[in-house]
Amino acid sequence: MITEQEMFLFIKELGSLLRDYKKCNEELLRQEIHKDILLLSAVIYDGKGDIH
């Protein structure tokens, strides 16, 4: 389980990744950012993100 503070940090980082993805023009870097977005989204939304 993740803490409320960890959830806040994950959501903040997800926002940063989304901004970077939108700005990025280099396809290989965009793909890596996309992988990070998917990974972090899975951590937040897979049902194990209950705040304790």
Residue pairs with C-beta under 8 A, 6 or more apart in sequence:
1 48
1 50
1 51
1 52
2 10
2 43
2 48
2 49
2 50
2 51
2 52
3 51
3 52
4 51
7 44
7 49
7 51
10 40
10 43
10 44
10 49
11 44
13 40
14 37
14 40
14 41
14 44
17 33
17 36
17 37
17 40
18 37
20 33
21 30
21 33
21 34
21 37
24 30
24 33
43 49
